[in-house]
Amino acid sequence: MKIAILPGDGIGPEIMAEAVKVLNALDLRLETETAAVGGAAYESHGHPLPEHTLNLAKAADAVLFGAVGDWKYDTLERALRPEQAILGLRKHLGLFANFRPAICYEQLTHASSLKPELVAGLDILIIRELTGDIYFGQPRGRRIAVDGHFPGAEEAFDTMRYSRPEVERIAHVAFQAARKRRGKVTSVDKANVLETFQFWKDVVTQVHAEYPDVQLDHMYVDNAAMQLVKAPKSFDVIVTGNMFGDILSDEAAMLTGSIGMLPSASLDKAGKGLYEPSHGSAPDIAGKGVANPLATILSAAMMLRYSLHQPEAADRIESAVQAVLSAGLRTGDIWSEGTQRVGTREMGDAVVSALHGKAGTATKTITKS
Ligand code: NAD
């Protein structure tokens, strides 16, 4: 099993080192190869997604991605900015299904901005369509309006669109994922206003006929945003389009307390995927050794489960993370009174120790706060 390791920028290399350490501790036959991506690749190769990196990602069984981006690249022309690397990988690898679980670990309930009873035991999965919708629809641009409220004025426009096969394949992904969970899908749309999402709703309903064992609900996106903070545990799997999924998945991330805990997966039609933490490159804390590596470590677990068919190894990593949290170890983003603050490396070491049944053994390197 070959894994392309793309650490990227900012905290990317620091958190990736810990995820690789954890993978190596599993004694699986994994071959890893590392390549530059994002700003790091721009510096070394003049492009955020060099051909060598793309070819490696295409040839690998799975891609483990850190994060890309830094404010110092904000003045570069758009095609050369680090973020183009992730967009390019999604496009070239055909990654149309984005899985963003939002799990609130019992040990971190108090870190959520919601009341503990609303989030305790939260375990929902947002499946976002990743390659269509208004983000990619053509035509788009700027022009002089010929009609509307202000004919003759400058205006900008984008195109929202979904084709039947695009909606069908993401609906299948959602129903199949729900079968492995609590058997419920909520399809989020704006069918009351948008033709694109009336079509989305119709197609999802038709696909549902093949999954009579799965419960399907439909919800408007504004209500879904409200229910996510009112009764988040009422959801199991949420499936939605690219733009609504972008917004709702960040909202759901914050229910769990810290974005530093949340993994994600982007899958193609064959189940090959790119796995990355939900957060960005956090340039504000890069190089300080304080970033939380758990989202990346949990992304590696998702990779083992979804692309490499090693569910036991995935379970082992997730249990090790639970054990480390139960032992009271915390990076700064999830630290609270009464727990022990550790750095990025110590957290990775602790997960490795927990894999070997020794949770909390990294405490000797802990700096007290
Ligand atoms: P960010 O997620 O990088 O950081 C937001 C806040 O969360 C910061 O305060 C940061 O310190 C903190 N944070 C993030 N990850 C953390 C971790 N693992 N441990 C502890 N704290 C953590 O978002 P941003 O600041 O809006 O963006 C920074 C850069 O990342 C930008 O260049 C942006 O374009 C890029 N970005 C990249 C991706 C990606 O690579 N897929 C995703 C989002 C943002």
Residues whose N, C-alpha, C, O or C-beta is under 5 A from the ligand:
A	BS01	NAD	G66 A67 V68 G69 D70 W71 I86 G260 S278 H279 G280 S281 A282 P283 D284 I285 V290 A291 N292 D333
